[in-house]
Amino acid sequence: MKILVINAGSSSVKYQLYDMTDESVLAKGQVERIGMETAILVHKPTGKEEHREVSEILDHTTAIRKVVAALTHPEYGVLASMDEIQAVGHRIVHGGEFFSESVVVTPDVKQKIRELFDLAPLHNPAHMMGINAVEATLPNVPQTVTFDTAFHQTMPAFAYLYPIPMVLYRKHKVRRYGAHGTSHMYVSQRAAEWMGKPLEELKIITCHIGNGASCTAIQGGKSVDTSMGMTPLEGLMMGTRSGDIDPAIVPYVIAKEDLTVGEVNSMLNKHSGLLAISGISSDVREVQQAMAEGHEAAKLAYDMYEYRIRKYIGSYAAAMDGVDAIVFTAGVGENSPILRERVLSKLTYLGVELDRDANENGRGERRITTDASKVAVFVIPTNEELVIARDTYRLVANRA
């Protein structure tokens, strides 16, 4: 079975085509600048030359048609015809309390995703455009949706509720939902395989550290707490997001600076984090470089960034009454040995013993602690697209 995995943004579509016979990627790519006359398609077929195309793509339906055309092109395509695409799986950021697992797209599922627009206004509407675009282009192909929030639906009420009036939860579903759930689930499963132990017997802390970042406490294979909250703003300090702050700062700043709620929201999401403190960049690599050159603001930003990751790891070890493994994943987590060493060197109280050579010089999926370490620490590249493809295959095969 060949499955197309779609991640639709407001002005972009990322895709991967899988052959589920061996879970190989036949092609991947993206369409950017949707809505403009100079939209760009970058198509990367496995074993063939990359294809780039600039053209007018004014909506997501046109973008999906361009993707299908690239996949079936006689020169740089990988399919004889679009009929070979047997299912399409979509990434959806927010599933609210409706969805605790991946599901086949139905009119009812689409309606529930629409009802969640207010909880993910930058993401869910774009995902819905992707679903509708596939429906228009491949009308007879089944579609599925995998939710970033679904994995976290196992959190207990004392972890997902906020200590504010319960009427806000009952009326408006104000609660912790988390994000990056597909990634946290995948890397925790891989860690268990590395350890040769059932996931159900392990306590794992997963650290998805990219421009957006979150930590999750996983006990017995289930998410029991996660750092992102009702929105992706809560939790760790990120590239441009503040993470945890005193909520009283918001009305205080509004009064002092005569700002609107929207302006403060933009400040906390787009102009805070590493960017705000370093004054240089939201990119960890650039902040590290400036820090190495003696830039004091960069050093302060990096110290804050690392400190907050370490605090969450410590709090989740307390929440689970111990930890068997820690996993680093995503762009920064996978590619910054400096950050990993800074975090792990101050977790000796947990019995962490870093293997510096494996941390600094190793590549790909690996263990970076010694055999004597009481807590195993892994670097595991995440693969959310593969999880979506597997879920899609399971759902469609069972349906057939």
C-alpha positions as CSV (number, residue, x, y, z in Angstrom):
1,M,0.0,0.0,0.0
2,K,1.3,3.5,-0.9
3,I,0.3,6.2,1.5
4,L,0.7,10.0,1.1
5,V,1.4,11.9,4.4
6,I,0.4,15.6,4.4
7,N,1.2,18.4,6.8
8,A,-0.7,21.4,5.6
9,G,0.2,24.9,6.9
10,S,-1.5,28.2,6.1
11,S,0.8,28.9,3.2
12,S,2.6,25.5,2.8
13,V,2.1,21.8,2.3
14,K,4.8,19.3,3.3
15,Y,4.5,15.7,2.1
16,Q,6.0,12.2,2.1
17,L,5.0,9.2,0.1
18,Y,5.5,5.8,1.8
19,D,5.5,2.3,0.4
20,M,4.2,0.4,3.4
21,T,5.6,-2.9,2.1
22,D,8.9,-1.9,3.7
23,E,8.0,1.5,5.1
24,S,10.3,3.2,2.6
25,V,10.0,6.8,1.5
26,L,9.5,7.0,-2.2
27,A,9.5,10.8,-2.3
28,K,9.1,13.9,-0.1
29,G,8.9,17.6,-0.6
30,Q,7.0,20.8,0.1
31,V,5.0,23.6,-1.5
32,E,5.7,27.0,-0.1
33,R,4.3,30.5,-0.6
34,I,0.8,29.2,-1.4
35,G,-1.4,32.2,-2.4
36,M,1.3,33.8,-4.4
37,E,2.3,33.9,-8.1
38,T,5.8,32.8,-7.1
39,A,5.0,29.7,-5.1
40,I,7.7,27.0,-5.0
41,L,7.4,23.3,-5.3
42,V,10.5,21.3,-4.1
43,H,10.1,17.6,-4.9
44,K,12.7,15.0,-3.8
45,P,12.2,11.6,-5.3
46,T,14.3,8.8,-3.7
47,G,17.1,7.9,-6.1
48,K,16.4,10.7,-8.6
49,E,17.3,14.3,-9.1
50,E,15.5,16.9,-7.0
51,H,12.9,18.9,-9.0
52,R,12.1,22.6,-8.3
53,E,9.3,24.6,-9.8
54,V,8.1,28.1,-9.4
55,S,4.5,28.9,-10.5
56,E,1.3,30.5,-9.4
57,I,-0.4,28.4,-6.7
58,L,-3.2,30.4,-5.2
59,D,-4.8,27.7,-3.0
60,H,-4.2,24.4,-1.3
61,T,-6.2,22.4,-3.9
62,T,-3.8,23.7,-6.6
63,A,-0.9,22.8,-4.3
64,I,-2.1,19.2,-3.9
65,R,-2.6,18.9,-7.6
66,K,0.9,20.0,-8.1
67,V,2.1,17.4,-5.6
68,V,0.2,14.6,-7.4
69,A,1.5,15.8,-10.7
70,A,5.1,15.7,-9.4
71,L,4.6,12.2,-7.9
72,T,3.3,10.9,-11.3
73,H,5.6,12.8,-13.6
74,P,7.3,10.5,-16.2
75,E,10.8,11.9,-15.5
76,Y,11.0,12.7,-11.8
77,G,7.8,11.0,-10.5
78,V,7.7,7.7,-8.6
79,L,4.2,6.5,-9.5
80,A,2.6,5.3,-12.7
81,S,-0.6,7.1,-11.9
82,M,-2.5,8.8,-9.0
83,D,-4.5,5.5,-8.6
84,E,-1.5,4.1,-6.8
85,I,-2.1,6.5,-3.9
86,Q,-4.3,4.3,-1.7
87,A,-4.7,6.5,1.4
88,V,-3.7,9.9,2.7
89,G,-2.8,10.7,6.3
90,H,-2.8,14.2,7.8
91,R,-1.1,15.7,10.7
92,I,-3.6,17.8,12.9
93,V,-2.3,19.9,15.7
94,H,-5.4,20.0,18.0
95,G,-7.8,17.2,18.7
96,G,-9.2,18.6,21.9
97,E,-11.0,16.1,24.1
98,F,-12.7,14.6,21.0
99,F,-9.8,12.4,19.9
100,S,-7.4,10.2,21.8
101,E,-6.2,8.3,18.7
102,S,-6.0,8.6,14.9
103,V,-9.2,8.2,13.0
104,V,-10.6,8.0,9.5
105,V,-11.9,11.3,8.1
106,T,-15.7,11.5,8.1
107,P,-18.1,14.4,8.0
108,D,-18.4,14.2,11.8
109,V,-14.6,14.2,12.3
110,K,-14.3,17.3,10.0
111,Q,-17.0,19.1,12.0
112,K,-15.2,18.4,15.3
113,I,-11.9,19.7,13.8
114,R,-13.8,22.9,12.9
115,E,-15.1,23.2,16.4
116,L,-11.5,23.3,17.6
117,F,-10.4,26.2,15.4
118,D,-10.4,28.5,18.4
119,L,-8.0,26.3,20.3
120,A,-5.5,26.2,17.3
121,P,-6.4,29.2,15.1
122,L,-3.0,29.1,13.3
123,H,-3.1,25.4,12.6
124,N,-6.4,23.6,12.5
125,P,-7.9,25.8,9.7
126,A,-4.9,25.2,7.6
127,H,-5.1,21.4,8.2
128,M,-8.7,21.5,7.2
129,M,-7.7,23.2,3.9
130,G,-5.4,20.3,3.3
131,I,-8.1,17.7,3.9
132,N,-10.5,19.5,1.6
133,A,-7.8,19.9,-1.1
134,V,-7.1,16.1,-1.1
135,E,-10.8,15.4,-1.1
136,A,-11.1,17.6,-4.3
137,T,-8.1,16.0,-6.0
138,L,-8.4,12.4,-4.9
139,P,-12.1,12.1,-4.1
140,N,-12.2,8.3,-3.7
141,V,-9.1,7.9,-1.6
142,P,-9.7,7.4,2.2
143,Q,-8.1,10.0,4.5
144,T,-7.0,9.7,8.1
145,V,-6.0,12.3,10.7
146,T,-3.4,12.0,13.5
147,F,-3.5,14.5,16.3
148,D,-0.6,16.1,18.1
149,T,-2.7,16.2,21.3
150,A,-4.0,12.7,21.2
151,F,-1.1,11.0,23.0
152,H,-1.6,13.4,25.9
153,Q,-5.2,12.4,26.5
154,T,-4.1,9.9,29.0
155,M,-3.0,12.6,31.5
156,P,-4.8,12.5,34.8
157,A,-7.2,15.3,35.7
158,F,-4.8,16.6,38.4
159,A,-2.2,17.1,35.7
160,Y,-4.3,18.6,32.9
161,L,-6.6,20.9,34.9
162,Y,-5.6,24.5,35.8
163,P,-6.4,25.8,39.3
164,I,-8.9,28.3,38.0
165,P,-12.7,28.4,38.2
166,M,-14.0,25.0,36.9
167,V,-16.7,26.8,34.9
168,L,-14.0,27.8,32.4
169,Y,-13.2,24.1,31.9
170,R,-16.9,23.1,31.7
171,K,-17.9,25.9,29.3
172,H,-14.7,26.5,27.3
173,K,-12.5,23.4,27.8
174,V,-9.7,25.5,29.3
175,R,-7.1,22.8,30.2
176,R,-3.7,21.4,29.3
177,Y,-3.6,19.6,26.0
178,G,0.1,19.5,25.1
179,A,1.6,19.1,21.7
180,H,4.3,17.1,19.8
181,G,2.4,14.0,21.0
182,T,3.2,11.9,17.9
183,S,6.9,12.6,18.4
184,H,6.9,11.9,22.1
185,M,5.1,8.6,21.5
186,Y,7.5,7.5,18.7
187,V,10.8,8.2,20.5
188,S,9.6,6.6,23.8
189,Q,8.7,3.4,21.9
190,R,12.2,3.4,20.2
191,A,13.9,4.0,23.6
192,A,12.1,0.9,25.0
193,E,13.2,-1.1,22.1
194,W,16.8,0.1,22.7
195,M,16.5,-1.0,26.3
196,G,15.0,-4.4,25.4
197,K,12.2,-3.8,27.9
198,P,8.4,-3.5,27.6
199,L,7.4,0.1,27.3
200,E,4.7,-0.6,30.0
201,E,7.4,-1.2,32.6
202,L,9.4,2.0,32.0
203,K,9.4,5.7,33.2
204,I,10.7,7.9,30.3
205,I,11.2,11.6,30.0
206,T,11.1,12.7,26.3
207,C,12.6,16.1,25.3
208,H,11.4,17.4,21.9
209,I,13.7,20.4,21.6
210,G,13.3,22.4,18.4
211,N,12.3,26.0,17.8
212,G,9.2,24.9,19.6
213,A,10.0,22.6,22.5
214,S,8.3,20.4,25.0
215,C,9.0,17.7,27.6
216,T,6.7,14.8,28.4
217,A,6.6,12.4,31.3
218,I,5.7,8.9,30.0
219,Q,4.9,6.2,32.5
220,G,3.9,2.7,31.4
221,G,3.7,3.9,27.8
222,K,1.2,6.7,28.6
223,S,1.7,10.5,28.8
224,V,1.1,11.5,32.4
225,D,2.2,15.1,32.1
226,T,3.6,17.5,29.4
227,S,5.1,21.0,29.4
228,M,3.0,22.6,26.7
229,G,-0.5,23.7,28.0
230,M,-3.7,24.8,26.4
231,T,-1.6,26.3,23.7
232,P,2.1,25.7,22.7
233,L,3.1,28.8,24.6
234,E,3.4,27.3,28.0
235,G,6.4,25.3,29.3
236,L,10.0,25.5,28.1
237,M,11.7,28.7,26.9
238,M,11.8,28.4,23.1
239,G,13.1,30.1,20.1
240,T,10.6,33.0,20.1
241,R,8.1,31.8,22.7
242,S,8.4,32.8,26.4
243,G,7.3,29.5,27.9
244,D,6.3,29.7,31.6
245,I,5.8,33.2,33.0
246,D,3.8,34.8,35.8
247,P,0.3,35.4,34.2
248,A,0.0,38.7,36.0
249,I,2.7,40.0,33.7
250,V,0.1,40.2,30.9
251,P,-2.3,42.7,32.4
252,Y,0.7,44.6,33.9
253,V,2.4,45.0,30.6
254,I,-0.9,45.9,28.9
255,A,-1.4,48.8,31.4
256,K,2.2,50.0,31.4
257,E,2.8,49.9,27.6
258,D,-0.8,50.5,26.4
259,L,-0.8,47.3,24.4
260,T,-3.7,45.3,23.1
261,V,-4.2,41.7,24.1
262,G,-3.2,40.7,20.5
263,E,0.0,42.7,20.7
264,V,1.0,41.0,24.0
265,N,0.1,37.6,22.6
266,S,2.3,38.3,19.6
267,M,5.1,39.5,22.0
268,L,5.0,36.2,24.0
269,N,4.8,34.0,20.9
270,K,7.0,35.7,18.3
271,H,9.3,38.1,20.1
272,S,10.3,36.3,23.3
273,G,12.4,33.3,24.2
274,L,16.0,33.0,23.0
275,L,15.4,35.9,20.5
276,A,14.4,38.3,23.2
277,I,17.1,37.5,25.8
278,S,20.0,37.1,23.4
279,G,19.1,40.0,21.2
280,I,20.7,38.0,18.4
281,S,18.6,35.1,17.1
282,S,16.0,32.5,17.9
283,D,18.4,29.9,16.4
284,V,20.3,28.0,19.1
285,R,23.3,27.5,16.8
286,E,23.7,31.3,16.4
287,V,23.3,31.8,20.1
288,Q,25.9,29.2,20.9
289,Q,28.3,30.8,18.5
290,A,27.8,34.2,20.0
291,M,28.2,32.7,23.5
292,A,31.5,31.1,22.5
293,E,32.7,34.6,21.3
294,G,31.9,36.1,24.7
295,H,28.5,37.7,24.1
296,E,27.0,38.1,27.6
297,A,23.4,38.3,26.5
298,A,23.8,35.2,24.5
299,K,25.3,33.4,27.5
300,L,22.4,34.5,29.7
301,A,19.8,33.4,27.1
302,Y,21.5,30.0,26.8
303,D,21.8,29.6,30.6
304,M,18.0,30.3,30.9
305,Y,17.2,27.9,28.1
306,E,19.2,25.0,29.5
307,Y,18.1,25.6,33.1
308,R,14.4,25.4,32.2
309,I,14.9,22.1,30.3
310,R,16.7,20.7,33.3
311,K,14.0,21.9,35.7
312,Y,11.3,20.1,33.8
313,I,13.3,16.9,33.7
314,G,13.7,17.1,37.5
315,S,10.0,17.8,38.0
316,Y,9.0,14.9,35.9
317,A,11.3,12.5,37.7
318,A,9.5,13.6,40.8
319,A,6.1,13.2,39.2
320,M,6.8,9.6,38.2
321,D,8.8,8.8,41.4
322,G,11.9,8.0,39.3
323,V,13.1,7.8,35.7
324,D,14.6,4.9,33.6
325,A,15.4,6.8,30.4
326,I,15.7,10.3,29.0
327,V,15.3,11.0,25.3
328,F,16.5,14.0,23.3
329,T,14.8,14.5,19.9
330,A,14.0,17.2,17.2
331,G,16.3,19.7,15.6
332,V,18.1,21.0,18.7
333,G,17.8,17.9,20.8
334,E,19.3,15.8,18.1
335,N,22.0,18.1,16.9
336,S,23.3,20.0,20.0
337,P,25.8,18.0,22.0
338,I,26.7,21.1,24.0
339,L,23.1,21.5,25.2
340,R,22.8,17.8,26.1
341,E,26.0,17.9,28.1
342,R,25.0,21.1,29.9
343,V,21.7,19.5,30.9
344,L,23.0,16.0,31.8
345,S,26.1,17.1,33.7
346,K,23.7,18.5,36.4
347,L,21.6,15.4,36.6
348,T,24.2,13.3,38.5
349,Y,21.8,13.1,41.5
350,L,19.6,10.8,39.2
351,G,22.7,8.6,38.5
352,V,23.2,10.0,35.0
353,E,26.7,9.2,33.7
354,L,27.4,10.8,30.3
355,D,29.5,9.0,27.6
356,R,31.1,12.2,26.1
357,D,32.4,10.5,23.0
358,A,29.0,9.1,22.1
359,N,27.4,12.5,22.8
360,E,29.9,14.6,20.8
361,N,31.0,12.3,18.0
362,G,28.1,9.8,17.5
363,R,25.6,10.0,14.7
364,G,22.0,9.2,14.4
365,E,20.0,7.1,16.9
366,R,22.2,6.1,19.9
367,R,22.7,5.8,23.6
368,I,24.9,8.6,25.1
369,T,25.3,7.3,28.6
370,T,27.7,4.7,29.9
371,D,26.7,1.2,30.9
372,A,27.1,2.2,34.5
373,S,24.6,5.0,34.2
374,K,21.5,4.4,36.3
375,V,19.4,6.4,33.8
376,A,19.8,5.6,30.1
377,V,19.9,8.7,27.9
378,F,19.3,8.4,24.1
379,V,19.4,10.6,21.1
380,I,16.6,9.5,18.8
381,P,15.6,11.3,15.6
382,T,11.9,11.7,15.6
383,N,9.7,10.4,12.7
384,E,6.2,11.7,13.0
385,E,5.4,11.1,9.4
386,L,6.1,7.4,9.8
387,V,3.8,7.2,12.8
388,I,1.0,8.9,10.7
389,A,1.7,6.4,7.8
390,R,1.5,3.4,10.1
391,D,-1.7,4.7,11.7
392,T,-3.2,5.3,8.3
393,Y,-2.2,1.9,7.1
394,R,-3.8,0.2,10.2
395,L,-7.0,2.2,9.9
396,V,-7.5,1.7,6.1
397,A,-6.5,-1.9,6.1
398,N,-8.9,-2.7,8.9
399,R,-11.6,-0.7,7.1
400,A,-11.1,-2.8,4.0
